[in-house]
Amino acid sequence: MPFCKEKLLFIAIALFIFQLCTRAQEIKIGSVCPDVVLKDILNFQTDEIRFSDLKGKFIILDFWATSCGACIDAFPKLDSLQKKYQERLQIITVTRESKQITSRFFARMKHIKMPSVPFATSDTILSRVFPHMYVPHHVWIDSARIVRYITDGYNATEYHIEQFLKNNDLRLSEKKYEKNYAYNTPIEAIYTKTGIDQLESYSLLMHCLSGITFSNGASNTYGNEKPNRISQNCASIGQLYETAFNENGKHDFSAENTIIYNIKNRSRFVIPKDFNQMDEWKSNYSFNYELMVPETAADKLYQRMQRDLVTHFNVKGVIEKKMVKCLALVSTNRQLLKTKGEKSSTNFWIMSADTVKFMVNQPFSSLVTWLSISRQGKINDMPFIDLTNYKGNMDIQLSTAATATFNIERLRFELKRYGLDLVTTLYPREVLVLSDVD
């Protein structure tokens, strides 16, 4: 009997120490990951997974959320990678959201195919030992359960995984989470003890700091409407020029073909399409920029930024008007656009899993605004324009199969029911021409 008590006491202490470690201690690159048990598993032969049960497979943990568009867009890629390397690799998606919420998300979003990987839900352990602010967030664990890399989601390419499975050193940039800096901390505050209250004016350009995320955009440090401060976080040089010449919405150069590069080395200005090159590119050509001027100089804020960029990168920008390929909304039957006059309502601007997006007796301009915003990141190679010249209210219903991923062909099919269509056409508009300074 005493032996049994001692044995039980030993087991209890061991379990307590294990739980304490998994709850509190951050697991870093090079450390051995404990034999974690994941429960509330979806899309797997069992409802729980123990790392040791994977029998020496390499593991990639994909932290995601139902509200993360980039995570959902990556599902087809994860599915393909899992099927190709299923003998040696196990991808596991991890979310803090409950099993019920995750199941309901896929049940409603029928156009989103669940990848052939297990979904660990209601996570409380892994998110603590691998802390992060933004998803997708990937943790790479080798066959000996050693954490090899902690990266962004874009690093999960065939080439990187093949090298990972061969135990080759990939030298992937670590995605860090630095919790000691508030989101809105001015960059300058890291390098000076005077603090923002003592700063009247400054301009700072530096290479992207991994793990520290600053605010993006324009703000006013005096609490007024007109901005006197600009912050850019880990931006490409092209994005810096876009911000400087957009002038807080006065112009729009967000579409790729609205910036013309008459320069010798365009690759340093533009984010690479090949994610295998991303880490090296970011270390060389991704920047944090911050500018603050006195309130009396707020009118010249963007001109000051433009001068900063010319001085540093030796490239000037000029706004010109040219014929540009555009995605145009056109009307084919105006009678189909008119509203029936019912009570005004819409769910277009609500983040939800509704299978139908609707506008009832809403201004037509609301649909135009939604289309303009939604095409960014999906069809961002050309600008969106409205050529309908329609000013009234309308009723419309669009499926999430068309709206969630801005499926252009599905959108065209559904818009035609309302006498609308999306076509490509040449149209005169402003472009930003960047040229090397002699």
TORRO-185451 format. One record per residue: x, y, z of N, C-alpha, C, CB in turn. Coordinates in steps of 0.001 Angstrom, whole numbers, plus 500000, padded with zeros to 6 digits. Glycine has a CB too. Layout:
BEGIN
XYZXYZXYZXYZ ...
***
This chain:
BEGIN
500818498775500000500000500000500000500845501266500000499079500012501206 501884501380500886502753502566500856503408502744499509503820502472501930 503806501605498878504441501677497566503514502319496545504854500282497095 502246501947496603501268502498495658501108504001495848499910501802495824 501101504447497111500954505872497382502146506657496842500797506116498885 503353506092497067504558506775496577504551506844495052505833506053497071 504131505758494444504101505722492979503090506733492435503756504301492480 501926506783493063500911507743492632501395509175492825499605507522493400 502094509421493953502618510753494222503634511151493159503253510811495617 504503510213492790505510510480491749504850510830490422506433509262491567 503826510069490057503112510324488790502435511697488822502053509215488525 501831512011489969501138513295490094502105514467489945500420513381491443 503298514332490572504303515397490486504797515537489049505491515110491438 505037514401488386505509514427486995504488515106486084505793512997486495 503215514765486276502164515378485462502077516871485733500809514711485737 502208517254486992502141518675487333503263519459486662502209518862488849 504495518899486715505640519574486099505435519691484592506952518814486406 504938518603483994504699518639482539503678519705482178504220517269482034 502552519741482914501517520720482635502024522138482839500306520468483511 502849522321483874503389523658484148504258524133482990504205523657485458 505073523200482456505964523552481345505171523884480100506939522413481053 504187523033479788503441523242478549502553524471478638502600522016478223 502174524864479838501310526026479975502098527325479949500514525933481253 503261527319480534503921528594480797505123528879479924504338528645482202 505936527890479615507208528158478982507096528210477463508209527115479388 507679529252476907507729529363475457508766528389474912508056530812475024 508395527660473865509313526722473219509981527437472054508567525431472734 511289527479472061512035528226471052512677527281470050513103529102471710 513194527869468972513885527097467946515075526375468574514348528013466778 515208525084468246516284524274468799515876523475470014517431525140469151 514715523800470596514228523079471768513419521855471346513375524003472654 513343520884472257512529519693472010511091519995472406513076518459472796 510177519685471509508761519910471800508238518745472640507931520062470482 507548519003473756506993517916474575506022517053473768506280518488475813 505736515884474281504800514973473616503370515441473880505000513505474110 502997516508473201501709517165473430500564516292472921501674518544472742 499455516317473631498236515644473195497234516713472759497644514740474335 496837516657471492495855517600470966494484516932470943496256518090469544 493498517631471476492153517066471533491196517895470673491651517002472996 489943517453470632488911518113469820489366518219468366488588519521470384 489800517072467824490321517028466461489193516818465456491368515915466324 489227517568464382488324517387463250489101516814462075487644518726462859 488385516094461204488948515652459924490114514679460098489407516854459122 489983513771461075491046512800461333490398511515461830492087513348462373 491132510391461756490543509111462152490280508998463644491437507993461728 490950509833464450490689509860465888490411511295466310491888509269466690 489816511444467501489483512794467962490576513409468822488192512768468739 491753512740468903492903513334469553494186512837468885492905513007471061 495243513654468990496530513326468385497623513537469425496795514190467110 498456512549469603499652512680470416500843512709469460499775511508471466 501740513654469644502857513789468718503629512480468543503794514875469200 503812511726469632504567510473469546503853509431468707504821509921470932 502531509556468551501771508607467729502004508811466236500289508730468032 502632509920465870502876510200464447504091509434463931503077511706464226 504734508658464811505773507697464423506914508339463636505161506586463600 507489509375464209508682509967463617508458510840462408509597508914463251 507219511232462150506958512120461023507418513543461350505457512108460660 507774514286460318507997515712460462506622516379460597508810516293459241 506578517483461328505291518142461618505381519626461262504898517966463122 504329520131460666504168521582460503502842521964461155504205522012458974 502908522818462168501707523350462815501301524628462098501949523616464339 500070524662461623499547525830460902498501526506461784498933525419459510 498894527582462492497953528332463317497094529215462405498706529194464389 495777529162462591494866529877461704493622530316462482494469528990460495 492737531048461799491460531469462391490434531593461271491607532828463174 489172531431461606488117531517460591487992532923460011486782531089461186 488528533919460715488475535300460234489687535671459381488372536250461410 490613534732459190491863535011458475491737534605457010493048534268459136 491590535595456124491452535314454700492671534634454109491181536581453958 493873535087454520495109534491453991495218533021454391496344535268454494 494774532683455605494798531287456062493897530428455185494357531186457541 492694530924454921491720530167454137492183530047452683490330530838454206 492760531119452152493274531069450775494377530027450628493801532444450354 495091529725451734496208528771451684495760527316451820497203529092452778 494476527070452088494005525696452277494308524784451089492522525701452532 494048525212449846494370524324448709495851523965448651493961524984447397 496730524922448991498162524636448986498510523624450077498971525933449179 497949523781451270498197522830452357497720521437451970497500523289453648 496561521373451335496011520095450903496955519404449926494636520294450262 497468520160448964498381519612447965499688519142448598498668520651446887 500239519954449514501496519594450172501332518348451038502004520761451024 500212518245451754499990517078452608499896515798451787498719517260453434 499181515868450666499026514684449822500359514275449201497989514945448722 501180515245448833502441514922448179503442514318449157503030516167447534 503458514800450408504472514362451368503862513584452533505240515562451899 502740512927452303502000512291453399502769511177454096500710511741452880 503739510552453415504481509460454036505410509944455148505282508723452987 505901511192455041506905511664455994506495512930456744508193511914455277 505438513587456286505062514891456855503624514880457319505270516013455832 503372515490458481502001515695458931501772517180459213501703514843460194 500903517780458428500480519163458668499275519117459598500136519912457318 499292519934460638498171520015461573497763521480461702498548519408462973 496523521778461383496043523141461591495600523284463045494872523483460612 495839524458463606495564524696465026494796526008465170496889524734465858 493699525977465895492922527196466136492439527232467585491718527280465164 492327528423468114491785528587469464490261528479469466492216529937470051 489667528569468294488209528501468193487726527077468467487738528971466796 486498526957468937485977525663469369485697524738468187484708525858470183 485529523477468508485186522476467500483852522808466847485137521074468125 482919523301467646481600523645467138481678524811466145480663523995468297 482435525848466505482565527012465618483259526621464324483343528145466314 484320525806464418485061525388463225484189524532462313486327524613463623 483430523598462899482539522738462106481457523566461426481895521654462997 480902524523462171479842525354461608480381526227460465479216526238462706 481640526666460605482265527487459560482329526724458238483683527924459991 482813525481458266482916524707457028481549524268456511483798523486457247 480596524056457422479252523668456987478575524791456220478396523270458187 478834526028456649478196527167455979478977527617454751478051528333456948 480290527585454849481129528008453732481379526822452800482472528598454243 480343526399452095480428525187451285481404525332450124479060524824450755 481708526557449724482652526761448624484107526602449086482448528148448010 484327526552450415485680526384450949485886524905451281485909527286452219 486819524277450591487080522857450801488068522668451949487621522207449511 487679521831452898488563521539454023489745520706453531487796520795455157 490973521156453752492130520376453304492225519051454058493423521183453492 492920518089453458492995516736454027494042516671455124493315515704452936 493862517497456153494753517533457316493897517587458569495733518756457252 494409517122459704493644517234460952493546518677461426494282516377462042 492396519014462003492154520349462541492064520251464062490852520976461941 493065520797464737493056520833466201492322522097466643494516520794466784 491229521938467377490401523074467792490501523294469296488933522849467387 489921524394469754489899524748471184491301524716471801488975523789471951 492303525156471041493686525079471513493954526073472643494652525335470355 494591525593473687495035526464474780496526526294475056494233526171476054 497084525142474651498487524851474972499439525397473923498693523355475113 499242525002472661500206525342471614500304526851471398499824524659470307 499202527551471530499233529003471344500023529702472444497818529555471300 500155529062473591500940529637474685502424529345474524500451529100476025 502735528115474136504155527766474024504764528261472714504335526255474136 503906528565471715504364529182470470503604530501470289504142528219469234 503882531514471116503099532759471093503234533492469766503534533676472230 502151534107469333502138534853468078500971535835468116502028533893466844 501062536845467292499986537831467201499154537630465951500555539241467221 499830537307464834499136537229463549499216535820462971499728538238462558 498175535440462242498145534171461525498001534470460021496967533255462043 498447533510459172498992532204459494500371532276460152499070531372458249 500588531325461051501839531229461805502248529763461792501684531778463288 503447529453461315503865528063461144505013527690462075504274527816459706 504919526491462655505994525921463468506412524601462817505535525703464970 507708524488462500508255523307461831508980522448462871509225523713460663 508547521188463034509106520282464029509644519047463295508028519884465109 510897518694463540511479517568462797511101516226463434513011517706462733 511633515137462861511243513790463281511691513466464701511813512768462327 512656514227465238513099514040466631512354514985467570514623514268466751 511294515622467081510473516592467812511259517839468231509876515933469042 512262518198467463512998519436467702512397520538466833514522519255467400 512101521676467446511562522812466696512670523392465822510981523903467658 512482523319464519513520523763463589513292525185463096513589522824462409 512030525529462806511748526864462260510409527357462803511732526841460696 510290528673462911509015529340463210508883530437462155508964529932464714 507897530306461281507865531142460078506484531690459770508359530357458898 506444532523458743505186532932458129504639531790457293505374534199457264 503369531890456936502744530830456154503304530696454754501282531067456071 503785531796454180504246531735452793505483530871452623504531533121452285 506199530567453726507409529758453629507123528291453308508183529850454916 505889527861453455505542526458453211505433526202451708504212526089453922 506570526017451058506627525699449633507189524290449457507493526741448861 507026523737448271507546522394448002509057522343448211507195521959446568 509756523340447714511214523343447842511631523348449306511816524554447119 511029524232450112511392524317451522511075523011452262510660525490452184 509931522421451950509557521184452637510486520034452249508103520815452315 510854519956450982511791518904450557513128519033451282512013518963449032 513621520252451438514872520470452169514700520162453653515357521915451984 513552520507454193513228520231455596513249518724455859511842520822455964 512638517944454965512584516494455125513951515844454967511619515898454126 514873516541454291516244516037454151517150516522455284516826516466452805 516566517269456231517317517849457360518390518829456901517963516743458183 518173519454455747519084520492455276518765521816455962518997520643453741 519776522651456162519584523941456813518969524917455821520924524490457365 517765525385456124517051526279455211517348527754455459515573526044455327 517794528092456652518044529496457001516792530372456776519226530041456170 515637529861457170514407530645457063514378531713458153513160529730457166 513879532875457804513771533957458790512770533574459877513345535285458107 513130533810461113512234533485462220511147534541462340513016533367463543 509919534088462433508799534989462697508700535156464207507449534441462087 509029536337464689509084536573466124507837537298466611510328537372466482 507607537155467892506516537877468537507104538664469691505390536907469028 507254539943469509507810540813470547506661541527471243508827541840469947 506337541080472452505167541614473157505491542834474016504561540538474027 506749543255474019507130544388474879506863545746474232508598544288475239 506421545724472949506148546983472262504679547034471879507047547142471010 504005548104472270502608548283471913502497548536470421501977549441472711 501348548166469864501126548266468426501370549672467894499721547834468092 500948550671468640501029552046468155502298552764468620499813552820468611 503299552010469105504548552628469544505264553259468353505461551588470236 505600554551468398506367555145467300507740554491467191506517556666467504 508220554308465975509516553674465760510610554413466521509849553626464265 510561555721466492511612556528467106511719556271468604511354558004466852 510591555860469225510588555660470678511470554502471109509180555424471166 511778553576470188512652552457470525514091552933470693512575551367469444 514466553977469980515863554412469948516120555666470772516286554655468529 515089556191471369515301557375472190514487557270473461514935558652471420 515008557782474543514297557742475815513462558996476038515280557568476956 513521559901475067512764561143475240511274560911475113513208562179474226 510864559926474277509444559652474120508800560567473098508738559789475444 507638560160472617506959560866471530506546562283471933505734560079471084 506246562512473218505772563825473647506825564920473450505358563771475106 508106564530473436509173565508473301509621565695471842510354565090474151 509069564883470942509493564960469539508604565922468770509463563566468880 509197566835468053508462567779467222508427567339465760509080569162467332 509561566798465298509655566400463899510782565391463749509888567631462981 510548564371462941511606563415462635511216562601461401511874562483463846 512208562003460787512023561101459660512969559931459871512286561820458282 512455558705459762513260557534460046512975556440459031512997557030461464 514026555888458443513915554766457521514882553686457980514209555203456047 514385552463458103515224551374458590514733550064457998515218551313460139 515615549068457971515188547753457502514154547181458463516399546794457367 513277546341457917512183545755458690512698545048459934511389544779457829 512082545332461085512431544678462345511532543473462545512307545659463539 512113542287462574511328541072462773510779541027464191512178539820462487 509487540728464293508871540540465606508284541782466221509857539990466530 508521542947465625507951544190466163507038544783465104509074545212466577 505773544934465431504775545420464487504305546802464886503588544459464405 504452547753463980504025549127464225502726549402463486505117550128463792 502118550510463803500906550895463100501237551282461666500201552052463823 500267551090460796500392551470459393499420552596459095500135550262458460 499858553567458324498937554598457882499240555970458429497570554226458254 498252556847458308498413558246458698497632558533459974497952559182457565 498170559422460797497500559797462038497900561211462419497842558807463175 497207561752463432497519563084463927497859562990465405496339564063463689 499050563384465765499500563280467161498895564363468038501017563358467232 498198565325467442497575566409468208496070566187468391497820567751467511 495554565087467836494133564796467977493262565490466962493682565167469329 493853566067465931493073566734464894492881565814463691493758568042464462 492132566286462689491792565439461550492939565315460555490570565985460851 493597566397460243494634566364459218495869565644459742494997567788458765 496340564567459064497477563796459588498774564588459564497652562517458791 499577564367460591500933564944460619501990563855460843501038566021461731 501536562593460779502442561469460975502084560334460024502397560983462435 503100559706459425502926558545458550503781557414459095503309558878457066 503218556219459180503966555033459584503777553947458544503520554538460979 504868553290458178504811552144457270505577550992457916505406552500455857 504953549833457966505523548683458656505941547606457660504520548114459663 507240547323457581507784546262456718507228546373455297507459544870457304 507355547549454705506818547820453377507898547673452313506210549223453323 507467547327451109508385547337449972508647548792449582507803546520448761 509686548997448780509971550364448327508811550864447474511307550423447525 508264549981446646507109550362445833505927550789446674506704549221444942 505684550088447787504584550462448677504834551806449346504376549391449737 506098552117449648506422553423450215506099554536449233507897553485450613 506479554346447962506166555351446942504656555463446728506865555003445615 503980554323446764502519554345446604501875555186447693501945552917446632 502295554982448941501750555763450057502054557249449899502315555256451387 503297557549449526503713558947449421502918559694448365505192559034449104 502607559028447254501922559712446154500406559520446173502469559225444838 499897558556446952498444558464447150497926559670447920498080557169447895 498783560233448788498456561427449576497141561276450335498383562646448670 497058560182451111495920559972452003494583559929451257495884561066453047 494564559263450086493328559078449340493106560058448205492199559165450260 493969561029448035493818561986446945493993561295445594494830563133447094 494903560315445525495130559525444321495043558047444703496518559864443665 495012557183443703494935555748443966495871555003443016493476555234443813 496956554463443585497904553673442802498044552267443406499287554383442742 496937551745443961496983550430444602497038549293443589495779550250445503 496498549497442393496557548452441371497964548374440788495522548718440251 498399547169440471499775546961440036500117547736438768500022545493439811 499183547802437815499514548447436533499360549967436568498637547883435435 499121550531437764499053551992437865500377552586438344497924552404438814 501381551717438560502732552188438851503652551666437752503215551718440274 504293552566437032505179552211435930506617552403436391504877553067434659 507421551347436277508794551367436775509773551565435613509117550056437539 510224552779435418511275553059434436512618553112435167510996554405433668 512960551992435790514165551946436619514972550700436270513800551959438131 516229550692436659517132549601436293516845548326437080518573550023436512 516562548445438364516384547261439197514991547257439815517462547202440297 514008546785439049512626546781439509512404545781440643511695546465438351 513186544689440679512955543618441649513071544095443098513934542491441409 513900545123443347514038545592444728512831546414445177515309546423444873 511985546836444236510818547654444561509559546831444799510566548640443458 509529545603444266508283544834444221508436543514444970507862544571442763 507434543155445759507439541891446499507495540733445512506185541772447415 508405539772445694508545538673444736507340537735444747509808537883445033 507037537167443575505952536186443475506396534832444018505485536043442015 507686534552443910508236533279444382508526533373445874509525532903443597 507732532670446692507889532753448137509194532128448623506722532082448815 509858531326447803511159530802448188512194531913448315511628529767447181 511944533036447645512862534170447671512477535220448714512918534811446306 511331535031449364510752536092450181511634536513451346509425535655450703 512167535559452101512948535912453289514181536732452937513364534654454035 514911536303451908516102537048451500515725538430450998516872536285450418 514616538490450219514163539787449698513771540719450844512967539598448732 513030540205451826512587541043452940513766541607453723511681540248453871 514806540804453900515953541284454670516696542408453949516909540132454953 516587542453452626517298543474451844516428544669451459517857542851450596 515149544415451164514340545458450521513017545753451215514064545069449116 512858545310452461511643545624453214512006546624454316510994544322453820 511185547670454459511566548789455329510441549213456270511992549975454485 510866549720457420509983550497458292510289551965458058510167550109459808 509244552739457899509422554180457671508460554934458574509185554557456169 508952556010459148508059556863459930508471558321459761508079556460461430 507476559145459620507682560581459448506684561327460312507540560997457958 507173562303461052506279563178461799506734564613461605506249562802463308 505782565501461365506081566923461193505232567715462181505813567390459720 505610568959462471504763569799463331503392569994462690505435571174463590 502412570255463501501058570423462969500990571544461942500079570703464100 501822572547462086501819573667461138502317573254459753502680574804461673 503005572088459678503528571616458394502747570413457868505003571253458531 501567570130458442500786568956458047500405568984456568499531568859458896 500212570180456001499850570282454583500948569744453667499550571730454225 502167569722454146503304569296453321503812567903453717504443570314453436 503000567156454478503444565865455006503869564909453885502330565226455839 503022564750452876503315563772451834504404564253450877502055563454451057 504491565548450661505599566076449856506929565827450553505411567584449591 506924565906451893508134565623452669508525564150452511507919565970454168 507534563259452542507822561842452361508379561566450971506564561011452597 507819562231449969508315562057448602509772562477448497507463562863447613 510134563586449144511534564039449117512446563040449825511665565428449775 511968562485450950512752561483451672513077560291450773511995561010452922 512083559818450040512268558633449206513233558907448049510920558156448661 513113560084447441514037560437446357515468560500446888513639561793445714 515624561094448060516951561235448652517584559871448932516869562052449944 516788558950449452517356557665449863517491556676448705516502557054450947 516457556582447850516454555547446818516852556056445438515099554927446738 517028557377445303517483557965444043516522557661442892518880557454443700 515243557641443207514186557411442216513111558466442423513584555960442335 512713559124441346511696560171441441510356559648440920512131561430440650 509281560243441398507940559875440968507215561037440335507142559352442130 506510560759439236505723561776438540504357561178438224506443562268437233 503295561927438486501933561477438181501573561918436765500904562043439217 501176560963435917500776561243434545499435560569434266501859560758433540 498782560961433178497526560325432772497794559493431532496406561384432503 497404558195431599497621557273430488496413556361430329498902556440430707 496328555693429167495305554668428960495745553412429706495082554374427427 494889552937430606495248551824431482494178550739431389495416552306432952 494604549486431393493670548369431416492967548327432766494398547031431134 491635548346432750490840548404433979489789547304433996490169549778434124 489365546938435209488215546057435400487010546972435600488417545062436631 486078546960434646484979547930434639483642547266434939484912548642433293 482856547911435792481477547504436032480597548244435038481037547794437509 479838547511434226478987548116433197477548547651433376479498547761431778 476630548433432854475204548123432934474713547596431594474393549367433355 473987546479431637473411545913430419471896546057430383473789544452430294 471282546307431553469831546480431618469494547272432873469093545102431611 469243548567432730469013549440433883467736549082434638468948550885433432 466747548519433963465485548195434619465676547156435727464478547684433592 466673546277435563466918545241436561467612545777437806467745544136435959 468107547016437741468839547589438861467928548224439907469813548612438356 466745548625439526465903549424440415465421548607441615464703549979439645 465428549256442789464977548602444012463459548478444039465464549373445238 462970547478444805461527547305444994461007548190446117461198545840445290 461932548861446810461521549845447807461276549296449195460306550511447350 461731548080449489461534547520450828462469548196451838461773545991450814 462310547835453123463112548445454173464599548206453927462705547896455543 465393549252454086466820549198453776467569548290454757467422550610453801 468394547356454209469217546474455049470319545855454191468344545357455720 471392545408454858472498544754454155473372543985455138473344545789453387 474039542946454650475043542229455453476383542175454722474559540796455775 476558543018453704477781543000452902479005543378453718477645543939451722 478823544196454754479978544707455499480177543984456819479819546190455755 479447542884457004479553542119458240480382540869457981478149541746458790 481392540616458843482191539394458760481358538250459318483549539538459537 480771537442458429479902536366458874480007535195457915478447536846458987 479397534085458312479409532879457482478100532718456714479661531644458347 477340533810456537476091533739455782476365533251454369475389535112455750 475486532380453875475685531827452533475274532799451443474910530541452379 474538533845451800474105534846450820474415536232451360472585534706450503 475066537049450538475259538459450854474156539246450150476687538958450419 473550540199450874472418540904450275472483542403450553471102540333450799 471936543153449624471671544575449805470213544792449404472664545480448950 469443545389450311468044545703450042467862547207450126467097544971451035 467424547807449038467180549251448974468401550035449461465943549623449813 469560549657448946470826550292449305471343551126448129471877549225449722 472102552198448416472680552988447319473564552110446434473498554178447877 473435552280445125474253551517444187475733551752444449473906551890442742 476063552939444959477463553260445249478048552320446304477586554714445721 477204551741447179477692550800448190478231549533447530476570550445449186 477539549048446501478021547887445759479332548220445055476965547416444738 479414549414444471480634549837443780481810549886444756480430551217443114 481571550447445947482628550524446963483066549135447390482152551322448183 482100548237447606482435546878448016483258546162446945481161546086448316 482876546285445686483624545648444605485044546210444513482893545835443269 485164547524444685486479548160444596487405547672445693486345549676444669 486878547553446933487693547106448062488005545614447953486978547403449390 487017544816447567487163543366447569488116542860446499485827542723447386 488247543577445399489130543065444343490599543192444735488876543812443028 490918544048445724492300544217446146492808542929446789492430545403447125 493952542477446349494518541229446826494045540021446055494198541049448256 492927540166445298492420539065444487492693539343443014490909538852444731 492211540494442544492485540917441167493078542303441271491183540900440253 494322542365441712494936543645442027495873544128440936495681543548443321 495858543453439770496759543864438707496235545059437933496998542721437768 494943545368438071494369546520437359493310547191438228493753546080435997 493088548489438026492122549220438851490680548865438495492333550722438698 489797549128439445488359548912439242487693550261438995487712548189440475 486800550310438003486070551545437706484595551238437486486663552252436463 483754552213437749482310552093437548481911552904436316481524552576438813 481426552227435287481003552903434057479486552825433857481717552292432849 478745552498434933477297552370434795476579553715434783476753551522435913 477159554692435489476527556005435644475147555897436292476410556696434285 474970554903437157473703554704437860473812555285439261473326553198437917 472819556077439676472890556792440960471825556365441973472766558269440716 470901555497441580469797555155442467470112554048443456468623554761441660 469074553567444140469195552435445054468909551139444307468236552592446258 469346550009444902469145548720444243468983547616445271470315548403443304 468495546440444809468457545211445596469368544203444901466981544656445743 470137543448445697471014542449445089471331541356446095472314543098444575 471488540123445589471936538996446395473072538306445657470767538002446687 474172538030446384475317537333445807475731536217446756476506538313445543 476094535072446212476504533937447041477913534157447576476435532621446238 478246533491448681479600533592449218480600532908448299479670532981450618 480127532005447438481021531403446445481586532465445515480282530329445631 480818533548445323481275534654444473481991535724445275480101535271443734 481519535997446498482022537147447243483236536844448109480940537690448100 483316535643448698484370535362449680485756535395449066484137534013450322 485881534907447847487188534870447188487233535746445942487543533444446818 486220536581445744486130537448444572486358536620443297487165538609444667 485544535561443170485591534698441988484987535443440811484840533358442236 485841535895439893485404536816438852484345536202437946486586537259438025 484507534935437565483533534311436665482200534096437368484068532975436135 482262533670438642481013533490439391480331534831439631481283532784440734 481116535865439910480553537207440084479851537683438820481648538197440474 480509537503437700479899537923436425478565537215436200480855537633435244 478551535900436466477339535105436278476196535639437136477607533634436614 476494535962438408475434536407439315475061537865439091475862536206440754 476028538707438708475714540114438442474816540287437225476993540902438243 474923539369436274474113539479435047472625539383435335474508538394434053 472260538752436451470839538698436838470293540089437151470651537779438057 471197541037437417470797542400437765471199543399436684471414542805439100 471430542893435488471782543771434388473153544399434519470770544835434264 474094543680435147475449544180435348476464543182434802475713544454436841 477651543674434502478722542794434068480068543421434421478625542515432549 481090542583434513482460543031434741483277542726433490483082542344436005 483856543755432905484623543587431669485959544310431811483829544127430435 486932543911431014488208544625430982488189545599429817489409543637430862 488705546799430071488699547835429040489829548816429305487335548571428997 490246549526428254491236550592428406490514551868428790492063550793427100 491073552579429764490410553784430266491484554769430724489421553445431438 491307556064430440492312557047430867492262557266432373492102558381430137 493411557172433030493470557414434471494893557781434866492987556171435263 495047558192436111496362558576436621497234557347436857496219559379437919 498502557480436517499496556464436851500686557163437501499939555654435579 501424556399438294502636556909438929503833556349438176502694556526440447 504629557221437600505797556813436831507046557036437690505890557605435480 507750555946437978508979556013438774510182555884437850509003554901439865 511127556824437977512297556840437102513568557092437907512138557910436009 514662556473437470515953556713438121516361558166437952517040555782437545 516920558726439029517439560088438957518843560038438389517426560776440353 519129560905437429520467560941436825521503561313437870520515561941435648 
***
